[in-house]
Amino acid sequence: MKQKIIVKVQMNCDKCRTKAMKIAAVEEGVISVAIEGAEKDRVVVIGDGVDSASLTHCLRKKLGYATLVSVEEVKEKPKPDPKPAPKTCCQSQQVLIASMGYADEPNCSIM
């Protein structure tokens, strides 16, 4: 079951954001990590079986402040049925080459 975890983290600079993304990326089951929010203060993790409490704890330990905002299931969109391959008409063309011989000139040459 894929889930989306949002953690609010105190990140005042790009270095802190990079650090937060690295911490989140190494958690088991993480598929993707992003920074969101108007103040770029939310770490959004999408994963399968990610321990949200452990993730929040690790972020809090390394960055000082982290609060778990939400955990929700990500519903996957059903994949559309693949379109069938177009039918092709494979007709082989046969060409019949007939030899027309001239009785008067047995050794006829062109040019």
N, C-alpha and C positions, 0 to 999 in steps of 0.2 A: 504494500500500500504506500503510494507516494504521498508525502506530506510537505506542506509549506510552513516553515517556521520563521517568525519575525521576532528579532531581538533588538531592543533599543539599547544602543551603546554610546557612551560618551566618546566621541571622536572629533577632536578639534583640528586635526591636520591630516594631510594625505598619508603621512607615515603611519598614523594610528589606523586609518582606514585600510591600508595595505596589511598591517599587522592583524587586524580583525578578520580580513578575508583569508589570510594564511591560516589562522587558528581554525576558522570554520571549515576550510577546505580539507583539512586533515582528519576531521571527524569521520567515523565509519558510516558509510551509507550515503554520503553527500554526493549529489549529482551536479548541482550548480550553486554558486554563491554570488550575490549581488548586493550593492549598496543602494538604498532607496531613501525617500523622504525629502522634504523640502530642505532640511538642514543636513542631509546625507548622514543621518544618525541611526539608520536602521539597517541591520544585516538581515538579508532575506536568503534563507537556505532552502533548497528543494532537495529532497532525498528520500531514500527508502529505508525506514527503520532507524532514523537518526534519533539519538537520545537528546531531546530538547533541554532537559535539566542539566545534563553534562556539558552541552554546548554553552549554555548560559553561564554555568560555573566557570568554565575555562576562559570565556571572554571577560568575566568579572575579575578573575584572578590576574589576568594579564593587562587589562585596560582600566581596572578600577571600578567602573560602573556598567552594569548590564542588567536589563530587565526583560523578561520574556513577555512579549506583547501578545502573540497568538500562535496557535498551532492548528492547522486545518488540513483536511484531506484534499489532495489535488485529483480532480476527476479528469481522466484522460478522455480526449475526444475520440469517438469511434472513427476508425480509419475507413475511408470510402472504399467501396469495392473497386478493384482495378478494372479499367475499361478493357473489354476483350480486344484482342488484336484484330485489326481490319482483315477481312477476308481478301485474299489475293487470288487472282485468276491466272493460273500458270498454264497457258496454252503453248505447247511447243509447235513451232512452225516447221513444217517439212518442205523443203524445196527439192523439186525433182529436176535434175539436170539431164537433159536428153542430148544425145550426140546426133547431130544431123550430118550425115556424110554425103558428099557429092560424088557421084560416080565418075564424072568427067575429070575431076582434079583430085586425085588421091592425096597428093602432098600439098594441100592448100595451106599457105602460111599468111598470117596477117602481117602486113608491112613488109 
